[in-house]
């Protein structure tokens, strides 16, 4: 073996990177995680089939809103500005929240479980998705990892609510664990022409958290988020935090998406310094999956020390017990003591 190869032992025992790896999730990430739907086969909608998947067609027709329904955000924006449609607006919002609240992860590990396990507490996941899968994956893996990566919900989320009295947010709960007050949910929908993510204090706090970590980030992975024109403000906020590409001449940008390289580079060029980017069609080809819990160290070894990386195949078809065993050496090294599994 070459002396310049980053060995498996070095990978396990390397914890030199303290800067965060920031992962930004869009709808494509949830679709990649559950292409056949949730535990019960309920499908995940995209904006072009949103009305169909959620069964909103009859409701819209009853209110004299005719097809086509392939741009749901535009439809919702038109409804929002009409005083006579405020009842319809509330009905739509309740229908959406109910549908997404009903979704459940399959029993076996999913891509979201793999993502949670592959990042450390210093790392960040920022998601635009409303679905509950990320929160559900965190909760069911806490028995093993103890501390998950930081999570920010940039567009609201059905699992996350906020206590304005105690100034804390809690996933998968309806009442505050400190004071017992009913938690308040952030809005999920924003009119296209007024997508002011800073208008809600809960969402604003999550954006400030992302901005803080983006400024310090060693790497950013953009997974299944296509930066639609309706999200111009969102992309600007991220870009302002990331800064100028000339000042990011060491950091790495990674994109996981099925679009062409030309399209992706055109969209995410403001986050890319020269050749410091990679594009993958699958999460399992990403630096996160190839070097789970050591993505930052792997990039440092490759880019700064010119070492040859030899990734192991991610155990994506393993059950939870098998999956945890594959992570046990790294997590034991991180904790300073041998981690054991309850059989």
Backbone torsions as a table, in degrees:
resi	resn	phi	psi	omega
1	UNK	NA	136.3	-179.0
2	UNK	-63.3	144.3	178.4
3	UNK	-66.6	-16.9	-177.8
4	UNK	-95.0	9.6	177.8
5	UNK	-88.8	134.5	176.3
6	UNK	-77.8	108.4	-172.8
7	UNK	-76.9	163.9	178.2
8	UNK	-63.0	-36.4	177.5
9	UNK	-64.7	-42.6	177.2
10	UNK	-62.2	-40.0	179.1
11	UNK	-60.2	-47.0	-179.0
12	UNK	-63.4	-42.7	-171.3
13	UNK	-94.4	12.4	178.7
14	UNK	-101.4	119.1	176.2
15	UNK	-135.2	39.4	-173.7
16	UNK	-78.7	-24.2	-174.4
17	UNK	-88.0	111.6	178.6
18	UNK	-97.8	-14.0	179.0
19	UNK	-75.7	148.5	-174.0
20	UNK	-77.2	151.7	165.2
21	UNK	-99.5	119.0	-177.6
22	UNK	-100.4	127.7	179.0
23	UNK	-116.2	123.9	179.5
24	UNK	-107.6	122.3	-176.4
25	UNK	-106.7	137.1	170.7
26	UNK	-118.5	-173.2	-176.3
27	UNK	-58.6	-31.5	179.8
28	UNK	-61.2	-27.9	179.4
29	UNK	-69.0	-45.3	178.5
30	UNK	-66.0	-37.3	178.5
31	UNK	-65.4	-39.2	178.0
32	UNK	-67.7	-33.7	-179.3
33	UNK	-72.1	-35.9	-176.6
34	UNK	-135.3	66.7	-176.9
35	UNK	-63.3	-23.1	179.8
36	UNK	-100.2	10.6	-179.3
37	UNK	95.0	-175.1	-175.7
38	UNK	-80.6	-164.6	-177.1
39	UNK	-53.7	-33.0	-176.4
40	UNK	-107.5	15.3	176.9
41	UNK	81.8	9.3	177.9
42	UNK	-73.6	129.5	-171.7
43	UNK	-80.7	153.6	173.3
44	UNK	-93.6	125.5	-178.1
45	UNK	-84.4	151.3	164.2
46	UNK	-108.0	168.3	-173.6
47	UNK	-63.2	-28.1	-177.6
48	UNK	-80.0	-14.7	176.0
49	UNK	-125.7	17.7	-173.7
50	UNK	-59.1	-49.0	-177.4
51	UNK	-61.9	-41.9	-178.7
52	UNK	-66.3	-50.4	-175.7
53	UNK	-63.5	-39.5	-178.5
54	UNK	-86.8	-2.9	178.1
55	UNK	67.1	40.4	-178.6
56	UNK	-92.7	-3.7	-174.2
57	UNK	-58.2	-48.1	-178.7
58	UNK	-61.7	-40.8	179.7
59	UNK	-61.8	-42.5	179.2
60	UNK	-67.8	-42.1	-179.9
61	UNK	-64.1	-38.6	177.9
62	UNK	-62.2	-24.7	179.6
63	UNK	-104.2	22.0	172.7
64	UNK	61.9	34.4	173.0
65	UNK	-108.7	112.9	-170.7
66	UNK	-98.0	164.2	177.9
67	UNK	-65.6	161.7	8.8
68	UNK	-79.7	155.6	-178.8
69	UNK	-116.1	28.2	-174.3
70	UNK	-86.5	0.8	175.9
71	UNK	-130.5	79.3	-173.1
72	UNK	-63.3	-37.2	-178.8
73	UNK	-61.0	-40.0	178.6
74	UNK	-66.6	-40.0	177.9
75	UNK	-61.0	-46.6	-179.5
76	UNK	-63.4	-39.8	179.1
77	UNK	-61.9	-42.4	178.7
78	UNK	-63.9	-40.0	178.6
79	UNK	-64.7	-40.2	-175.3
80	UNK	-59.9	-37.8	-174.1
81	UNK	-84.3	-4.6	-178.9
82	UNK	-102.5	117.2	-177.8
83	UNK	-59.5	-34.0	-178.2
84	UNK	-71.3	-11.8	-177.0
85	UNK	-107.4	13.8	-176.4
86	UNK	-66.8	-32.9	175.4
87	UNK	-64.4	-41.9	176.7
88	UNK	-63.1	-41.4	178.8
89	UNK	-57.2	-47.0	179.8
90	UNK	-64.8	-39.7	179.4
91	UNK	-62.5	-42.7	179.4
92	UNK	-63.1	-46.3	-178.4
93	UNK	-62.1	-40.9	179.0
94	UNK	-67.3	-40.0	179.1
95	UNK	-62.4	-44.2	-179.6
96	UNK	-63.9	-46.7	-179.0
97	UNK	-62.6	-40.8	179.6
98	UNK	-63.6	-43.9	-179.0
99	UNK	-62.9	-49.4	-177.1
100	UNK	-68.6	-32.9	176.4
101	UNK	-63.9	-26.6	-176.2
102	UNK	-79.5	-14.0	-174.6
103	UNK	-72.9	142.7	-179.8
104	UNK	-137.7	143.6	174.6
105	UNK	-65.0	147.3	170.7
106	UNK	-61.1	163.3	-176.8
107	UNK	-65.9	-38.0	-178.0
108	UNK	-82.6	161.7	-179.7
109	UNK	-57.7	143.6	178.7
110	UNK	-120.0	177.0	176.7
111	UNK	-56.4	-35.3	179.5
112	UNK	-67.1	-37.2	173.8
113	UNK	-62.3	-42.8	179.3
114	UNK	-62.1	-40.8	179.5
115	UNK	-64.0	-47.2	179.9
116	UNK	-59.1	-45.0	-178.8
117	UNK	-68.2	-26.2	-172.8
118	UNK	-86.7	-5.0	179.3
119	UNK	-115.7	155.2	-180.0
120	UNK	-101.6	171.0	-179.5
121	UNK	-59.1	-24.8	178.5
122	UNK	-73.0	-17.4	-174.2
123	UNK	-88.5	170.8	-170.9
124	UNK	-136.0	137.6	168.1
125	UNK	-118.1	122.1	176.4
126	UNK	-116.8	122.4	-173.4
127	UNK	-122.3	142.1	173.0
128	UNK	-93.0	-1.0	-171.0
129	UNK	-86.1	144.3	178.9
130	UNK	-86.3	-20.2	-170.5
131	UNK	-67.3	161.9	-174.4
132	UNK	-89.1	3.5	-167.5
133	UNK	-64.4	-39.8	-179.5
134	UNK	-63.2	-46.7	178.9
135	UNK	-63.3	-42.5	179.4
136	UNK	-62.9	-39.3	179.0
137	UNK	-65.8	-40.8	178.4
138	UNK	-61.3	-49.8	-175.2
139	UNK	-61.0	-42.4	-174.9
140	UNK	-80.1	-8.8	176.5
141	UNK	-104.7	-1.6	-178.1
142	UNK	-63.6	-27.6	178.5
143	UNK	-59.6	-24.8	-176.7
144	UNK	-104.9	-49.1	-174.0
145	UNK	-86.1	-19.8	178.7
146	UNK	69.1	-56.4	-179.7
147	UNK	-121.4	115.8	-179.8
148	UNK	-83.5	172.5	171.1
149	UNK	-65.6	162.3	174.4
150	UNK	-65.3	142.9	180.0
151	UNK	-129.6	133.2	176.6
152	UNK	-126.5	132.7	178.0
153	UNK	-101.9	105.9	-170.2
154	UNK	-84.9	-12.8	-175.4
155	UNK	-132.6	26.9	-173.0
156	UNK	74.6	168.3	-179.7
157	UNK	-162.8	144.0	-176.3
158	UNK	-68.4	-17.0	-177.8
159	UNK	-93.7	-10.5	-167.7
160	UNK	-115.7	131.0	177.7
161	UNK	-139.9	168.2	-166.9
162	UNK	-131.0	138.0	173.5
163	UNK	-100.3	110.8	-177.6
164	UNK	-71.6	-23.1	179.0
165	UNK	-73.3	-47.1	-177.1
166	UNK	-93.3	-7.5	179.1
167	UNK	60.2	42.1	177.3
168	UNK	-132.9	152.2	175.6
169	UNK	-112.0	145.1	-175.9
170	UNK	-137.2	127.6	175.9
171	UNK	-84.8	152.2	174.1
172	UNK	57.8	30.5	177.6
173	UNK	-141.3	157.2	179.5
174	UNK	-112.6	-17.9	178.4
175	UNK	-126.2	153.1	-178.0
176	UNK	-72.7	131.9	-179.6
177	UNK	-73.5	-13.9	-179.3
178	UNK	-95.2	-45.9	-173.7
179	UNK	-115.7	-11.9	178.5
180	UNK	83.1	0.6	179.6
181	UNK	-71.3	154.1	177.1
182	UNK	-69.4	131.7	-179.9
183	UNK	-76.8	152.5	-179.6
184	UNK	-109.8	129.4	-179.1
185	UNK	-84.9	148.0	174.7
186	UNK	-81.5	153.5	177.1
187	UNK	-64.4	147.3	176.6
188	UNK	-94.8	-35.4	-174.8
189	UNK	-104.6	141.4	176.4
190	UNK	-132.1	136.5	174.3
191	UNK	-58.6	139.2	-175.9
192	UNK	-54.9	-41.9	-176.0
193	UNK	-78.9	-9.5	-177.3
194	UNK	-134.5	47.8	-178.7
195	UNK	-79.7	74.1	-179.0
196	UNK	-95.3	94.5	-177.2
197	UNK	-70.2	-12.2	-178.8
198	UNK	-90.0	-3.5	-174.7
199	UNK	-76.6	-24.5	179.0
200	UNK	-103.7	127.8	-175.2
201	UNK	-61.3	-33.5	179.6
202	UNK	-67.4	-51.1	179.7
203	UNK	-64.5	-38.5	179.1
204	UNK	-59.4	-40.6	179.6
205	UNK	-63.6	-37.2	179.0
206	UNK	-69.1	-38.2	177.2
207	UNK	-65.6	-39.5	177.8
208	UNK	-63.9	-36.9	177.1
209	UNK	-64.1	-44.8	178.5
210	UNK	-62.1	-45.1	-179.5
211	UNK	-58.8	-41.1	178.8
212	UNK	-59.5	-46.5	-176.8
213	UNK	-75.9	-32.3	177.4
214	UNK	-62.3	-36.4	179.9
215	UNK	-63.0	-29.6	-177.6
216	UNK	-98.3	-6.8	-168.0
217	UNK	-63.5	141.8	173.4
218	UNK	-91.1	-27.4	178.4
219	UNK	-150.0	151.2	174.6
220	UNK	-129.5	132.8	175.1
221	UNK	-116.9	124.9	179.4
222	UNK	-108.1	113.9	-169.7
223	UNK	-118.7	107.5	173.0
224	UNK	68.3	25.2	178.4
225	UNK	-117.8	119.3	-173.1
226	UNK	-100.5	11.7	176.2
227	UNK	49.2	63.0	-178.4
228	UNK	-61.8	158.9	-179.1
229	UNK	-58.6	-27.3	179.1
230	UNK	-72.2	-9.5	-179.8
231	UNK	-110.2	31.3	-179.8
232	UNK	-57.0	-42.7	179.9
233	UNK	-62.7	-40.1	-178.9
234	UNK	-61.6	-47.6	-179.1
235	UNK	-64.6	-37.7	178.7
236	UNK	-63.8	-42.7	178.9
237	UNK	-60.8	-42.2	179.1
238	UNK	-67.9	-41.7	-179.5
239	UNK	-63.8	-42.6	179.1
240	UNK	-59.9	-37.8	180.0
241	UNK	-73.9	-37.9	180.0
242	UNK	-67.8	-37.0	177.7
243	UNK	89.8	-168.3	-177.7
244	UNK	-77.7	142.6	-177.8
245	UNK	-63.4	-29.6	178.1
246	UNK	-62.2	-27.6	179.2
247	UNK	-89.3	0.9	-180.0
248	UNK	-120.4	46.4	-173.7
249	UNK	-80.6	-2.3	176.2
250	UNK	-113.5	-27.4	-175.2
251	UNK	-70.3	159.4	-176.4
252	UNK	-117.4	138.5	174.7
253	UNK	-111.7	129.8	-179.0
254	UNK	-123.4	136.1	-179.3
255	UNK	-125.1	127.7	175.9
256	UNK	-113.4	110.3	-173.7
257	UNK	-166.9	160.5	-180.0
258	UNK	-98.1	-2.2	176.9
259	UNK	-71.1	167.0	-179.6
260	UNK	-69.8	156.9	179.0
261	UNK	-60.3	-39.4	-180.0
262	UNK	-59.5	-45.8	179.9
263	UNK	-63.5	-43.2	-175.6
264	UNK	-69.7	-41.4	178.0
265	UNK	-66.3	-36.7	177.4
266	UNK	-63.5	-39.6	180.0
267	UNK	-73.0	-45.5	-170.4
268	UNK	-105.0	12.2	177.9
269	UNK	-51.3	-39.6	179.9
270	UNK	-63.3	-9.5	178.4
271	UNK	-107.5	5.0	-173.3
272	UNK	-116.0	126.6	172.3
273	UNK	-97.1	114.0	175.1
274	UNK	51.1	-119.5	-176.4
275	UNK	-96.9	10.7	-174.7
276	UNK	-82.4	62.8	176.7
277	UNK	-153.1	156.7	173.6
278	UNK	-136.3	146.7	177.5
279	UNK	-123.4	130.5	-179.9
280	UNK	-129.7	146.7	176.4
281	UNK	-85.1	-21.6	-176.8
282	UNK	-129.9	144.6	174.1
283	UNK	-56.0	-34.4	-173.3
284	UNK	-75.6	-4.9	171.9
285	UNK	-100.2	-0.7	-176.8
286	UNK	-79.1	163.5	178.2
287	UNK	-64.2	-28.3	-180.0
288	UNK	-67.3	-44.7	-178.7
289	UNK	-78.6	-30.7	179.9
290	UNK	-74.3	-30.7	178.8
291	UNK	-135.2	67.5	-175.3
292	UNK	-59.8	137.5	-179.3
293	UNK	67.0	1.4	178.8
294	UNK	-136.5	27.3	-177.0
295	UNK	-61.5	-41.8	179.7
296	UNK	-65.0	-42.9	178.7
297	UNK	-65.9	-38.0	179.0
298	UNK	-63.7	-43.0	178.4
299	UNK	-63.9	-39.1	178.6
300	UNK	-64.3	-46.1	-179.6
301	UNK	-61.4	-39.3	-178.2
302	UNK	-74.7	-49.5	-171.7
303	UNK	-84.7	-36.1	-174.5
304	UNK	-97.8	-32.2	-176.4
305	UNK	-108.0	-1.7	177.1
306	UNK	55.4	39.9	178.2
307	UNK	-92.6	150.2	178.1
308	UNK	-83.2	125.6	-178.9
309	UNK	-95.2	138.6	-179.9
310	UNK	-125.6	82.0	-175.0
311	UNK	-67.3	146.1	173.2
312	UNK	-90.2	150.1	179.0
313	UNK	-67.9	130.0	-178.0
314	UNK	-68.1	134.4	-178.0
315	UNK	-78.5	62.3	-169.8
316	UNK	-71.8	-15.7	-179.8
317	UNK	-101.2	5.0	-179.0
318	UNK	-75.1	153.1	170.2
319	UNK	-78.1	179.0	-174.0
320	UNK	-62.4	-43.5	-179.4
321	UNK	-60.7	-45.8	179.0
322	UNK	-65.8	-40.2	-179.9
323	UNK	-62.3	-46.0	-179.6
324	UNK	-62.5	-37.9	179.4
325	UNK	-61.5	-34.2	-179.5
326	UNK	-71.5	-19.1	179.8
327	UNK	-100.3	-6.2	-166.0
328	UNK	-66.8	-34.4	179.8
329	UNK	-66.1	-42.4	-178.9
330	UNK	-68.5	-44.3	-177.9
331	UNK	-69.4	-35.0	176.0
332	UNK	-63.2	-42.9	179.3
333	UNK	-64.3	-40.1	178.6
334	UNK	-62.7	-39.7	-175.5
335	UNK	-84.9	-15.5	179.9
336	UNK	83.3	4.4	177.4
337	UNK	-150.3	156.3	-175.5
338	UNK	-68.9	124.7	177.3
339	UNK	-85.3	137.8	177.4
340	UNK	-115.6	155.3	179.8
341	UNK	-107.9	139.7	172.9
342	UNK	-81.1	116.0	-178.9
343	UNK	-79.9	NA	NA
